[in-house]
Amino acid sequence: MPDISGIDFYKTLDCNIQVIFTTAYSEYAVEGFNLDAVDYLLKPITFSRFEKAVKKPVITLITLIT
């Protein structure tokens, strides 16, 4: 994103949402996890790694509603 980072954008949101950050820069991973990110994917991302990240909030949601 040219004008704002994904982390800075996430900080502007008023709602509590599940987020998976993706980037080529590992130095932002710690900050992402400090914001309670579901996951932080470093590019290049394999499909299996993406799938694993996406399943985390789904499993959490299923656990909460059952």
ChimeraX attribute file (.defattr): number of C-alpha atoms within 10 A of each C-alpha:
attribute: neighborCount
match mode: 1-to-1
recipient: residues
	/A:1	6
	/A:2	4
	/A:3	7
	/A:4	9
	/A:5	10
	/A:6	14
	/A:7	16
	/A:8	10
	/A:9	11
	/A:10	18
	/A:11	11
	/A:12	8
	/A:13	9
	/A:14	7
	/A:15	8
	/A:16	8
	/A:17	11
	/A:18	12
	/A:19	18
	/A:20	18
	/A:21	19
	/A:22	19
	/A:23	15
	/A:24	11
	/A:25	10
	/A:26	12
	/A:27	9
	/A:28	15
	/A:29	19
	/A:30	12
	/A:31	12
	/A:32	20
	/A:33	14
	/A:34	8
	/A:35	13
	/A:36	14
	/A:37	18
	/A:38	18
	/A:39	20
	/A:40	20
	/A:41	19
	/A:42	15
	/A:43	11
	/A:44	9
	/A:45	12
	/A:46	10
	/A:47	9
	/A:48	9
	/A:49	11
	/A:50	15
	/A:51	10
	/A:52	11
	/A:53	18
	/A:54	15
	/A:55	12
	/A:56	14
	/A:57	16
	/A:58	11
	/A:59	10
	/A:60	10
	/A:61	11
	/A:62	9
	/A:63	9
	/A:64	8
	/A:65	6
	/A:66	5
